[in-house]
Amino acid sequence: MSQDFEKLTVYGKSFSGLTADKEALLVEIGPQIKPHLGAVTDEFYQQLLNISEASTFLAGRVESLKKTHGLWMEGLFTGPFDKNFTAQMFKVGDVHVKVKLPVEFMAGAMTLINNRLFSLIVDTFGDDKQRCGQVIAAVNAVTGFSLLVMQQSYQASSLAEELEKFLKISGMSRTLFTNLALAYRDK
């Protein structure tokens, strides 16, 4: 599956509000936030283990997932938020399709993560309401950006998987399918 990650980066940032100022703020506050991210990850996985529908996807994998999750969380406060970051988030969505993770788990999980991150931000910056609000907006933007890219990938990977099933069941070649699709494409 070919993807223009530069274009997807611009698209994702336009919806999430991840601006250069917010990116700079995330990197600036990173040293204050990163020491607490291990606890955020631990709490997140504990919450997931308490959700029966989610816990089945975690069996025997929690420790390795925590490592990957921790690296992603650090990246939220390190940057850069460029096409390489977008490509990493795209890969996460693809992996979620491969393990048959329901799509709603991504949005639900991001809500759990944001709840904990926002609490951490209030604890860290709550004495300065304006700064606290700016940091919350920046974190919301970068997690929203991540979610949007993962959902784009999830959709593309799901469609590709369904197409492969269709081609196998029908016996149709990819070339024939492509030619038919091009012939009936809206003009």
Residue pairs with C-beta under 8 A, 6 or more apart in sequence:
1 156
1 157
1 160
3 87
3 90
3 153
3 156
5 83
5 84
5 86
5 87
5 90
6 83
8 83
8 86
8 90
8 149
8 152
9 81
9 82
9 83
9 85
9 86
12 18
12 86
12 145
12 148
12 149
12 152
13 19
13 81
13 145
15 144
15 145
15 148
16 140
16 141
16 142
16 144
16 145
16 148
17 137
17 140
17 141
17 144
18 81
18 141
18 142
18 144
18 145
19 141
22 137
22 138
22 141
22 142
23 79
23 80
23 81
23 138
23 142
25 134
25 135
25 138
26 76
26 77
26 79
26 81
26 138
26 139
26 142
27 77
27 78
27 79
29 77
29 124
29 125
29 135
30 74
30 77
30 78
32 124
33 77
33 120
33 121
33 124
34 74
34 77
34 78
36 120
36 124
37 70
37 73
37 74
37 77
38 70
40 73
40 113
40 116
40 117
40 120
41 66
41 69
41 70
41 73
42 66
43 116
44 69
44 109
44 112
44 113
44 116
45 58
45 62
45 65
45 66
45 69
47 112
48 54
48 55
48 58
48 109
48 112
49 55
49 58
49 62
53 102
54 105
57 99
57 101
57 105
58 65
72 88
72 92
72 146
73 113
75 85
75 88
76 139
76 142
76 143
76 146
79 85
81 142
81 145
86 149
89 145
89 146
89 149
89 150
89 153
90 149
90 150
90 152
90 153
91 153
92 146
92 150
92 153
93 106
93 149
93 150
93 151
93 152
93 153
93 154
93 156
93 157
94 153
94 154
94 156
94 157
96 103
96 105
96 106
96 150
96 154
97 153
97 154
97 157
97 158
97 161
98 157
103 151
103 154
103 158
106 147
106 150
106 151
106 154
107 147
107 151
110 143
110 144
110 146
110 147
113 143
114 139
114 140
114 143
117 139
117 143
118 136
118 139
121 132
121 135
121 136
121 139
122 132
122 136
124 135
125 131
125 132
125 135
126 132
163 177
166 172
166 177
167 173
167 174
167 177
